[in-house]
């Protein structure tokens, strides 16, 4: 019981925790969001949001890049801090602009992904990653 209530942690538990966070957030984002947008790109390009006036097709292409390709790199832990930046921007926009910061409604998923990717950005991928093996 004392260990259960302890705030101490080991490096191994930290690294395994960030492995689980990267893999679950990455697979969920890739399959449920990125892959769907990639496969249905032609159907979604005309009704997608127009970010900063660059066009809805260009915005969708950038979102697909973040939600599919960047998330694969984050999941395996390769160039993690660099590739998580587009995801933080994408989820920040989705939460604050698209879902109007509705934390307890439609914006719940975006907020969860945003917090997971912010944690990965701040703490790094952990040692159980390609980045960790390179060092």
C-alpha angles and dihedrals in degrees: 000000000000091000091048091056095042121113092206120106137183128234089247093056091047092051094046091047092054091045089055092045093050095045098045095043091043098048092043093049094043098048102033099038116009100043092046091053091045094051095043096039095126092050095048102038096085098048098038120112117274105231114207091338095292093125133266095259092052091046091050090049090053091048091050089049090053100038097043113021102029092044090057089057091047091049094055091037100242118148084346103170091045096047095043091062095076088048093052090049092046095048092042090055092044093051101040103032108023097037097029092235090292097164096175096043136030094345096060096099093046090050092051093049091045092053092046093050092045089053090050090047093051100040102029128230099295127236094290093077139081089259090052092050093050094057 
